[in-house]
Amino acid sequence: MRTGMKFAPVAMLMIGAVGLSGCATKKYVREQIAPVSQRVDALETRLQETDGTAKQALSQAQAAAGQAQQNGQRLDQLNGRVDTLDQQTQQLSQQVQQQNAKPRKRARN
C-alpha cells in the first residue's frame, strides 16, 4: 500500500488543478468573442455594400449592352440606306457621263 500512498498526493494535486482551471465562464467567452463578432458584422456590412454595388454595376452593364445592341441594329439599317443611296448616286453619275458623252447639237444662229 505504500505505492498507493505515494500516488495519492499526486492524484489530489491533478484533481485540484483540473477543478481550479474549470471551464470558461459565459462572460469570458462573450468578452473574447465580442471583438471577433464586431469584425464579422463590419465585414458583413461591407460585403452587403459591395454586393449592392456589384448588382448595380451589372444592371448598368446590361442596360449598356442592350443599348449597344440597339445602336448596332440602327447602324445596320443606316448602312443599308447608305448603300442604296451610293448605288443610286453611281447610277446617276453614269447617266450624266453617258449624256455628256453624246455629241451635242450646235444651236444655229
N, CA, C and O of each residue as an XYZ file, in Angstrom:
436
protein
N       0.800     -1.191      0.000
C       0.000      0.000      0.000
C       0.842      1.253      0.000
O       0.331      2.358     -0.181
N       2.078      1.086      0.195
C       2.929      2.258      0.216
C       2.955      2.943     -1.140
O       2.973      4.173     -1.204
N       2.958      2.183     -2.218
C       2.969      2.809     -3.543
C       1.674      3.563     -3.787
O       1.687      4.607     -4.438
N       0.567      3.063     -3.285
C      -0.713      3.749     -3.443
C      -0.704      5.064     -2.698
O      -1.323      6.031     -3.141
N      -0.006      5.116     -1.560
C       0.063      6.334     -0.773
C       0.930      7.381     -1.442
O       0.734      8.581     -1.247
N       1.870      6.932     -2.214
C       2.747      7.881     -2.895
C       1.986      8.591     -4.018
O       2.239      9.761     -4.305
N       1.074      7.889     -4.637
C       0.330      8.476     -5.749
C      -0.868      9.298     -5.291
O      -1.401     10.080     -6.078
N      -1.289      9.153     -4.102
C      -2.455      9.878     -3.595
C      -2.249     11.382     -3.643
O      -3.143     12.086     -4.112
N      -1.111     11.920     -3.181
C      -0.947     13.384     -3.262
C      -0.876     13.869     -4.711
O      -1.361     14.955     -5.030
N      -0.279     13.075     -5.570
C      -0.175     13.472     -6.984
C      -1.574     13.481     -7.601
O      -1.922     14.393     -8.351
N      -2.366     12.466     -7.283
C      -3.719     12.391     -7.811
C      -4.552     13.557     -7.309
O      -5.316     14.146     -8.074
N      -4.414     13.905     -6.015
C      -5.174     15.029     -5.436
C      -4.744     16.343     -6.085
O      -5.573     17.220     -6.329
N      -3.472     16.474     -6.358
C      -2.961     17.688     -6.980
C      -3.524     17.826     -8.403
O      -3.899     18.925     -8.812
N      -3.586     16.734     -9.150
C      -4.128     16.759    -10.509
C      -5.625     17.063    -10.500
O      -6.106     17.832    -11.332
N      -6.354     16.469     -9.573
C      -7.794     16.742     -9.479
C      -8.026     18.199     -9.119
O      -8.941     18.828     -9.651
N      -7.220     18.739     -8.235
C      -7.344     20.146     -7.841
C      -7.034     21.075     -9.002
O      -7.708     22.091     -9.177
N      -6.034     20.745     -9.789
C      -5.667     21.583    -10.925
C      -6.789     21.620    -11.959
O      -7.116     22.675    -12.503
N      -7.365     20.460    -12.216
C      -8.477     20.408    -13.166
C      -9.668     21.181    -12.611
O     -10.343     21.901    -13.347
N      -9.924     21.033    -11.321
C     -11.061     21.716    -10.702
C     -10.872     23.213    -10.683
O     -11.835     23.955    -10.875
N      -9.647     23.682    -10.454
C      -9.406     25.120    -10.409
C      -9.437     25.764    -11.794
O      -9.911     26.888    -11.958
N      -8.930     25.041    -12.780
C      -8.903     25.639    -14.116
C     -10.319     25.746    -14.655
O     -10.669     26.759    -15.259
N     -11.121     24.749    -14.455
C     -12.531     24.742    -14.827
C     -12.775     25.121    -16.271
O     -11.838     25.216    -17.065
N     -14.014     25.335    -16.605
C     -14.412     25.736    -17.943
C     -14.489     27.246    -17.979
O     -14.575     27.902    -16.941
N     -14.458     27.790    -19.176
C     -14.571     29.230    -19.339
C     -15.986     29.668    -18.968
O     -16.963     28.974    -19.246
N     -16.067     30.817    -18.344
C     -17.380     31.342    -17.980
C     -18.035     31.975    -19.193
O     -17.364     32.287    -20.176
N     -19.328     32.161    -19.124
C     -20.054     32.780    -20.225
C     -19.551     34.203    -20.462
O     -19.429     34.642    -21.606
N     -19.264     34.912    -19.389
C     -18.782     36.282    -19.503
C     -17.441     36.323    -20.236
O     -17.227     37.165    -21.109
N     -16.548     35.412    -19.876
C     -15.240     35.356    -20.507
C     -15.387     35.061    -22.012
O     -14.730     35.678    -22.850
N     -16.248     34.123    -22.318
C     -16.455     33.762    -23.725
C     -17.026     34.956    -24.481
O     -16.575     35.247    -25.589
N     -18.009     35.655    -23.909
C     -18.585     36.835    -24.555
C     -17.519     37.908    -24.785
O     -17.473     38.536    -25.842
N     -16.670     38.106    -23.786
C     -15.616     39.114    -23.918
C     -14.631     38.743    -25.020
O     -14.142     39.615    -25.738
N     -14.348     37.488    -25.151
C     -13.402     37.043    -26.175
C     -14.036     37.054    -27.568
O     -13.359     37.318    -28.562
N     -15.298     36.775    -27.629
C     -15.999     36.701    -28.910
C     -16.421     38.078    -29.416
O     -16.553     38.264    -30.626
N     -16.635     39.036    -28.537
C     -17.150     40.359    -28.920
C     -16.324     41.018    -30.018
O     -16.901     41.454    -31.014
N     -14.993     41.113    -29.886
C     -14.237     41.769    -30.968
C     -14.354     41.014    -32.300
O     -14.445     41.624    -33.366
N     -14.350     39.716    -32.222
C     -14.483     38.915    -33.438
C     -15.859     39.131    -34.045
O     -15.986     39.275    -35.260
N     -16.868     39.154    -33.227
C     -18.231     39.364    -33.695
C     -18.371     40.743    -34.342
O     -19.045     40.884    -35.363
N     -17.740     41.751    -33.757
C     -17.802     43.097    -34.324
C     -17.130     43.135    -35.696
O     -17.633     43.762    -36.627
N     -16.002     42.465    -35.806
C     -15.308     42.425    -37.094
C     -16.144     41.689    -38.143
O     -16.214     42.106    -39.299
N     -16.767     40.608    -37.730
C     -17.620     39.857    -38.649
C     -18.789     40.729    -39.101
O     -19.136     40.748    -40.282
N     -19.395     41.453    -38.156
C     -20.508     42.341    -38.510
C     -20.053     43.426    -39.493
O     -20.749     43.722    -40.464
N     -18.890     44.009    -39.237
C     -18.362     45.055    -40.118
C     -18.089     44.479    -41.512
O     -18.405     45.108    -42.522
N     -17.509     43.299    -41.556
C     -17.230     42.671    -42.844
C     -18.513     42.304    -43.573
O     -18.591     42.407    -44.797
N     -19.504     41.883    -42.829
C     -20.794     41.542    -43.432
C     -21.436     42.784    -44.039
O     -22.015     42.721    -45.123
N     -21.334     43.908    -43.342
C     -21.870     45.169    -43.848
C     -21.149     45.571    -45.132
O     -21.781     45.953    -46.117
N     -19.814     45.479    -45.109
C     -19.034     45.821    -46.308
C     -19.369     44.875    -47.457
O     -19.442     45.296    -48.612
N     -19.570     43.616    -47.143
C     -19.917     42.638    -48.170
C     -21.265     42.974    -48.792
O     -21.425     42.878    -50.009
N     -22.227     43.364    -47.979
C     -23.547     43.739    -48.499
C     -23.440     44.974    -49.395
O     -24.081     45.049    -50.444
N     -22.615     45.949    -48.965
C     -22.421     47.151    -49.779
C     -21.769     46.794    -51.110
O     -22.179     47.274    -52.166
N     -20.754     45.949    -51.044
C     -20.062     45.523    -52.257
C     -20.998     44.750    -53.164
O     -20.975     44.927    -54.382
N     -21.819     43.898    -52.580
C     -22.789     43.133    -53.358
C     -23.770     44.075    -54.047
O     -24.103     43.891    -55.218
N     -24.230     45.084    -53.314
C     -25.150     46.064    -53.895
C     -24.498     46.829    -55.039
O     -25.121     47.063    -56.074
N     -23.240     47.216    -54.847
C     -22.511     47.932    -55.889
C     -22.321     47.041    -57.113
O     -22.465     47.494    -58.248
N     -21.999     45.785    -56.878
C     -21.803     44.840    -57.991
C     -23.109     44.627    -58.750
O     -23.113     44.581    -59.980
N     -24.209     44.497    -58.026
C     -25.503     44.312    -58.696
C     -25.881     45.539    -59.507
O     -26.424     45.423    -60.605
N     -25.589     46.725    -58.959
C     -25.884     47.962    -59.680
C     -25.018     48.053    -60.934
O     -25.505     48.430    -62.000
N     -23.742     47.711    -60.809
C     -22.846     47.742    -61.971
C     -23.296     46.742    -63.027
O     -23.249     47.034    -64.222
N     -23.729     45.572    -62.593
C     -24.229     44.560    -63.535
C     -25.454     45.076    -64.268
O     -25.579     44.901    -65.480
N     -26.348     45.706    -63.539
C     -27.560     46.248    -64.146
C     -27.207     47.313    -65.184
O     -27.769     47.330    -66.279
N     -26.275     48.199    -64.836
C     -25.862     49.243    -65.771
C     -25.172     48.640    -66.991
O     -25.384     49.096    -68.115
N     -24.355     47.627    -66.774
C     -23.666     46.971    -67.889
C     -24.666     46.291    -68.818
O     -24.516     46.341    -70.039
N     -25.681     45.656    -68.244
C     -26.701     45.007    -69.068
C     -27.489     46.042    -69.861
O     -27.820     45.820    -71.025
N     -27.790     47.176    -69.224
C     -28.508     48.242    -69.932
C     -27.652     48.789    -71.068
O     -28.149     49.042    -72.165
N     -26.358     48.969    -70.796
C     -25.448     49.468    -71.832
C     -25.324     48.467    -72.976
O     -25.255     48.858    -74.141
N     -25.295     47.182    -72.646
C     -25.217     46.149    -73.690
C     -26.474     46.171    -74.548
O     -26.396     46.033    -75.768
N     -27.627     46.344    -73.920
C     -28.880     46.433    -74.673
C     -28.892     47.647    -75.581
O     -29.312     47.566    -76.735
N     -28.428     48.774    -75.055
C     -28.368     49.999    -75.856
C     -27.388     49.827    -77.009
O     -27.655     50.270    -78.125
N     -26.256     49.185    -76.743
C     -25.270     48.944    -77.799
C     -25.852     48.051    -78.888
O     -25.590     48.266    -80.071
N     -26.626     47.067    -78.505
C     -27.254     46.184    -79.486
C     -28.254     46.964    -80.343
O     -28.306     46.790    -81.561
N     -29.040     47.821    -79.700
C     -29.994     48.647    -80.449
C     -29.257     49.586    -81.407
O     -29.672     49.784    -82.549
N     -28.156     50.159    -80.915
C     -27.373     51.061    -81.764
C     -26.783     50.298    -82.948
O     -26.740     50.815    -84.064
N     -26.334     49.077    -82.705
C     -25.798     48.254    -83.783
C     -26.852     47.960    -84.834
O     -26.575     48.010    -86.033
N     -28.066     47.651    -84.383
C     -29.153     47.388    -85.328
C     -29.477     48.641    -86.140
O     -29.722     48.571    -87.344
N     -29.473     49.770    -85.471
C     -29.757     51.044    -86.167
C     -28.666     51.338    -87.193
O     -28.956     51.798    -88.297
N     -27.420     51.074    -86.830
C     -26.318     51.278    -87.771
C     -26.459     50.368    -88.984
O     -26.197     50.779    -90.114
N     -26.874     49.132    -88.741
C     -27.086     48.207    -89.856
C     -28.155     48.747    -90.798
O     -28.006     48.668    -92.018
N     -29.226     49.292    -90.241
C     -30.286     49.873    -91.066
C     -29.749     51.064    -91.868
O     -30.019     51.204    -93.061
N     -28.986     51.915    -91.183
C     -28.446     53.101    -91.856
C     -27.431     52.709    -92.922
O     -27.368     53.340    -93.978
N     -26.638     51.676    -92.659
C     -25.689     51.205    -93.663
C     -26.413     50.732    -94.918
O     -25.955     50.968    -96.036
N     -27.535     50.070    -94.724
C     -28.339     49.642    -95.871
C     -28.832     50.821    -96.674
O     -28.810     50.801    -97.904
N     -29.271     51.836    -95.985
C     -29.761     53.037    -96.681
C     -28.631     53.754    -97.401
O     -28.799     54.228    -98.525
N     -27.475     53.830    -96.743
C     -26.319     54.481    -97.369
C     -25.895     53.701    -98.610
O     -25.571     54.297    -99.637
N     -25.895     52.375    -98.521
C     -25.542     51.557    -99.686
C     -26.509     51.821   -100.836
O     -26.090     51.946   -101.987
N     -27.791     51.905   -100.529
C     -28.797     52.186   -101.561
C     -28.552     53.553   -102.195
O     -28.595     53.694   -103.417
N     -28.296     54.551   -101.361
C     -28.028     55.901   -101.880
C     -26.739     55.918   -102.702
O     -26.656     56.621   -103.709
N     -25.755     55.165   -102.285
C     -24.496     55.092   -103.027
C     -24.733     54.488   -104.406
O     -24.191     54.974   -105.399
N     -25.531     53.442   -104.471
C     -25.843     52.819   -105.765
C     -26.599     53.790   -106.671
O     -26.327     53.889   -107.867
N     -27.546     54.498   -106.075
C     -28.318     55.467   -106.861
C     -27.408     56.590   -107.365
O     -27.560     57.059   -108.493
N     -26.474     57.013   -106.531
C     -25.542     58.073   -106.922
C     -24.658     57.591   -108.070
O     -24.404     58.335   -109.017
N     -24.196     56.361   -107.985
C     -23.371     55.813   -109.063
C     -24.157     55.711   -110.364
O     -23.631     56.009   -111.436
N     -25.409     55.294   -110.271
C     -26.251     55.195   -111.465
C     -26.464     56.576   -112.094
O     -26.390     56.733   -113.313
N     -26.727     57.570   -111.244
C     -26.929     58.932   -111.755
C     -25.639     59.457   -112.379
O     -25.660     60.128   -113.411
N     -24.518     59.139   -111.736
C     -23.231     59.583   -112.267
C     -22.978     58.958   -113.636
O     -22.489     59.635   -114.540
N     -23.300     57.697   -113.799
C     -23.138     57.030   -115.090
C     -24.057     57.642   -116.141
O     -23.656     57.820   -117.292
N     -25.280     57.963   -115.752
C     -26.223     58.570   -116.684
C     -25.714     59.940   -117.142
O     -25.814     60.291   -118.318
N     -25.174     60.696   -116.207
C     -24.645     62.019   -116.541
C     -23.460     61.860   -117.488
O     -23.339     62.604   -118.462
N     -22.588     60.898   -117.207
C     -21.428     60.672   -118.075
C     -21.878     60.251   -119.471
O     -21.290     60.669   -120.468
N     -22.906     59.435   -119.538
C     -23.427     58.995   -120.832
C     -24.027     60.181   -121.592
O     -23.854     60.293   -122.805
N     -24.721     61.051   -120.890
C     -25.314     62.231   -121.519
C     -24.215     63.160   -122.026
O     -24.335     63.758   -123.096
N     -23.149     63.271   -121.248
C     -22.049     64.150   -121.638
C     -21.250     63.557   -122.794
O     -20.616     64.289   -123.554
N     -21.278     62.265   -122.923
C     -20.512     61.605   -123.983
C     -21.213     61.723   -125.330
O     -20.557     61.597   -126.364
N     -22.497     61.956   -125.355
C     -23.246     62.098   -126.601
C     -22.839     63.405   -127.275
O     -22.629     64.422   -126.614
N     -22.731     63.358   -128.600
C     -22.398     64.617   -129.295
C     -23.568     65.607   -129.160
O     -24.745     65.251   -129.229
N     -23.182     66.822   -128.970
C     -24.206     67.847   -128.798
C     -24.495     68.516   -130.131
O     -23.619     68.730   -130.969
N     -25.717     68.818   -130.272
C     -26.110     69.562   -131.468
C     -25.838     71.032   -131.202
O     -26.133     71.581   -130.140
N     -25.265     71.627   -132.219
C     -24.980     73.063   -132.052
C     -26.220     73.862   -132.426
O     -26.966     73.540   -133.351
N     -26.380     74.864   -131.688
C     -27.518     75.717   -131.961
C     -27.194     76.587   -133.176
O     -26.075     77.086   -133.299
N     -28.146     76.769   -134.057
C     -27.940     77.587   -135.259
C     -28.300     79.025   -134.940
O     -29.280     79.325   -134.260
N     -27.494     79.856   -135.444
C     -27.745     81.292   -135.231
C     -28.386     81.907   -136.408
O     -28.668     83.106   -136.401
